[in-house]
């Protein structure tokens, strides 16, 4: 995702797709140093919790 972004020519569907993609990345894939350099999902799996 590039920032800043001009959203004027973007449809609602495209906007939702971009936001959904960001939320999925934020919740599942980003690496957190406070979680031992794991993504949130990897951290939960390491604790034996279902993702």
N, C-alpha and C positions, 0 to 999 in steps of 0.2 A: 504494500500500500504506500502510495506516495502522498506526502503531506507538504504543503497545503494542496487542496484539491478544489477545482471548480465544479460544483455539483449542479450548475444551471441546466446542463443538457442531459441530466441523469433521470431516468424514470424511477418511480417508486420501487418497482421490482428490482432494478439494478442496485438501488440504494440499499434495500433490504438484504440483497445477496452480499454486498460488500460488508455491511454491518454484521451479518450472520457469520461470515468468514472470519472477521476480526474476533468476534466473541468466541468462536470455536478455537481459534489460535490462542487467545488469551486464557481460556479455561483448560485447554488440553496440551498445548505444545510448547508454550514459552518456558524457558529455563529459569528457575528461581534459585538464587544462591542460598536463600534462607531455607530451602527444602533440600539442601545438599546437592545443588546443581542439577536437580531433577525437574521435569515438568510436573505440574500438579497431578496428572494421571499416573505418571511413573511413581510419584511419591505415595499416592494412595495404594497402588499395587504393592509397593515395597512394604507397606504396613499390613498387607493382607486384606485390604478393603476393596470392595468392588468399585470399579470406575463408573 
